[in-house]
């Protein structure tokens, strides 16, 4: 499978199946929790298409699932953004637990992690503990706000609650990673500029 290079995407427009798996096999992959989330996701998309920001969609989605308590795992670099997100969700009546990536204040040296400034104290990101603390708090759904590439994987792997990303970190593009593919200047720099584009 290499759908990114498909010239037609007939699966979307005509129901074509290129997977080599049957529809029955595909549907059998979904358990009851998956189906519940899929129903809420479909309602979020269909009722709010081109109307809501992702933050608003997160709230609508949580409400569709009758969630009472959600978690936010955030990067210290997006502490203000995490606070705004948490406030928005709290204002709507949700209980919000939030955990900063630098929790426990452990120096990177303890895991022999590379530092930005060698020889100085530099707290490591602690995504396993972020997940552990939100697991202990009993959050029903967790949302990532700016965790680093890789740390988000460790967090997602360890989270007992389903995880979605609210904000993806991009230090260069103001936390808009899609900007790299929307800008022809960046596409040129990355070697993915379309033929014939100047």
N, C-alpha and C positions, 0 to 999 in steps of 0.2 A: 504494500500500500504506500502510495506517495501522493496523497490527495492534494497537497499544496501545488503540485504541478499539473493537475487535471485541467484540460482545456475546456470542459463543458459543465461540470458539476451537475450532471443529469440526475444525481440522487436527489437533489433539491428541487429541480424543476420538473422531473418526469418520473421520480420514484425508482430510478435505476439502481440495482444492487451490484456493486463491483467487489464486495468484501469476500466472496467465496463462502459466506455463512448464510444460513437461512434466516428468514424473519423470525421464526420460532426460536432459533438459537439466540438471536439478538435479544428478543423480549425476555427470554428466560434468565438473562443476566441481572435483571432488576428485581431486588427484593422489596419487601413492603415499605421499608424506610426510603429506599430510592424512589419508589412510586409516589410516596407522599411529597418528597422534595420536588420531583418532576412536575406534579400537579401545581405546586406553589410557584415553581419557576415559569411554567406555561402561563399561569394567571398573571404573573408579574409582567411577562413580555407582552401578552396579548392585550391587556387592559391599559398598559402604560407606554406602549410603543411610541417613541419619539416625544414623550411627554415628561418623563422623569429623569433626573440625574441618577447616577449609580447609588448615591447615598439615599435618595428617596426610594429607589428600588429595594435597597437592603431593608429598609423599614417595612415597606409593603410586603416583601417576601416573608419577613419574620412574623408579621401580623397574619399572613395567610396560614402560617404554620402554628398559630396561637402560641408563639414563643413568649416566655416571660423573662428569661435571663439569657443574655448573649455576652460573648467575650470579644475583646479587642486585644490582639497581640500587636504591639507597635514598636517601631524603631525610635530610638531617642531623638534622631534627627527630624522626626515628624511628630514630636510630642504635642505641639500646638494643634496640628491637624487631627490627631487622635482625640484631643480634648473636645474639639468642635464636633467631631463625629459622635463621641460619647454623649455630649450634651444634647445633640439633636435626637438621638435614640432615647435618652432619658426623658426628654421633654414629651415624647410620645408615649411614655408610660412603661418602657422596658427597663428592667434592671440590667445595668451594664457593669461587667467586671473588666478591668483593663490591666495589662501587664507590660511593662517596658522591657526591651531587649537586654538592657544592662543590669537586670535584677541580679542580686547576690554580689555584685561588684567584684567578680573574680578576674584577676590579671590574666591576660592571654598567655603568659609564660606557663601557667599551670597545665595547659594542654599543648604547649610548644607551638602556639599559633603565631603566624607572621604578624608583625606590627607595622603600623603606618610610621611610627616614630620609635625605632628600636632603642632599647635602654631606658625607656620611660614606662611608668605605669600606664596600661591601656586596658580598660575593662573589656572582657570578651562579651560577645553577644551570647545569650543563654536561651536559645529557643526550646530546648527540652524542658527547662524549668518553666518557661512561659506556658507551655502546654500542660505541665504538671499542675501548676497553680490554677489554671482555668479548669482542668479536669476536677481538681479538688473543690473548686467553687461550684461545680455542677452546671456549667453553661450548656445550653442546648445547641447553640450554633456559635461558631467563632469566625471572626473577620480579621484579616491581616491588613494592617496599615503600615506599609513601607518596609517590611522586613527585607533584609538583604537576600540576593540570589543565593540559594543554598540553605540559608537559615530558614527561609520559608518552607523548604522541603522537610527539614528536620522537624519544624513545628507541626506541619500538616501530618507527617507520619506519626507523631506522638499524641496528637489531639484525639481525644475520645469523641468529641463532637465534630460534626461535619464542618468543613472550612471553606470559606470563599475569600477572595481578595477584594478589599474595598479600594485600596490605593497601592499601586505598584511603584516601587522606588526607582527613580532614574535621576541620579545626582546631576547629570549634565543637562537633561531636558526637562527640568522642573517637574519631575515625577510624571512625565508623559512619555513612557517608552515607545508608544506608537509614533511619536514624532520622528523617530529615525527612519521609518518607512514612508511617512507622509511627505517628508521633505526631499526634494530631488537632490539638494546639496548633500544631505546625509547619505542618500542612496548612492550617489557618486563616490563619496568617501568610503563607503562600505563595499563597493564593487558590485552593487545590485541595480544599477541604473538601467532602465529599459533601453534596448537598442533604438537608435534614432532620436533619443532625448538629448537635448543640449544642456 
